[in-house]
Amino acid sequence: MARERPPLRLVPESRPAPAGPGGARTLGAVELVPGRVRAAVLTMSGRVLAREEAAYEVSAGRREIDAALARAAGVFAGHEPTGIGVAAAGLVDPGAGLIIEVNDVPALRGYPVTERLRALTGRPVRVEHRARLQVLGDRWFGAGRGRRTFASVSTGEVLGVGILYDGEVLAPHGGRSGAHMTVAASGNRCSCGGRGCWKSVATTRWLRERAREAGLGSGLTLGALVTSRDPVARAVVEEYAANLALGLVNVQQLFAPGLFVLHGEAREGGERFRTLIEERLRADGASVAAEEPTVLVSAAAVDDVALLGGAGLVLSQG
């Protein structure tokens, strides 16, 4: 069982740390999700200095995942980051440095990610749940700056929500993303084995399958569907937005974060997609005593919020 750990809190930039080339202190961050590993070297203020990405098949074995991790970790060569923070999908054990389980990638069950990265880089490594770190990335470096309560949402192949409430991250260490909250009494079978999970109706996989069922073809992206003049495509987009809002309505009803910052695929949907989600939230998740829900979509050309959260993990516990 993972041991209890104190809430994540950033340490001021003046904290002593090893110096990299030229005397500048740097931070390392890794994002490990189904099919992809991203790694970056960042300044102490969150600016990305270098990045690398590697892909692997979700059906891959440990050897292929190790190889992808090594390719991405090549970005740290020539740098001496204070440490490396890993934002991982699935369930993790931060104390043991393990990824406990990722439903979509069987080979990641029990994966010793911190041990692997320490061997590759020689640097201290910590791991935490991606949604938990994403909200920290937004709090310290993104749209959540200056707020004590808000929600940060991943959309696309990876679905999840991190919640900051009165300055504290609302998730157990090794946390949960909300992807498997039940939004329907019955429904599509989820990768976890259950039915009616939010993930089963609000990810890229669902969108592609729904577009194909509607006769729109295969492999279509949200961006292509949003810009289409076909009324069937517009209906699919509206259904997708409503499905995403289902989970967020539950979050608003329970915690009233007010602000929802969307990352990932939602950026392709533009203003129309953002408005659809916000309208649904305001209609179904409003409360007289709560802040009216507002939806913002990350405008960054490259969405680094999970990497920024990994950098924040190093700062908070370095």
Secondary structure, DSSP 8 states (H G I E B T S, - for coil): ------------TTS-----GGG--EEEEEEEETTEEEEEEEETTS-EEEEEEEE--TT--HHHHHHHHHHHHGGGTT---S-EEEEESSEEETTTTEEEE-TT-GGGTTB-HHHHHHHHH-S-EEEEEHHHHHHHHHHHHSTTTT-SSEEEEEESSS-EEEEEETTEE-S-TT---STT-B-SSS-SB-TTS-BSBGGGTSSHHHHHHHHHHTTS-SS--HHHHHH---HHHHHHHHHHHHHHHHHHHHHHHHH---EEEEEETHHHHHHHHHHHHHHHHHHHS--TTS---EEEE---SS--HHHHHHHHHHHHH-
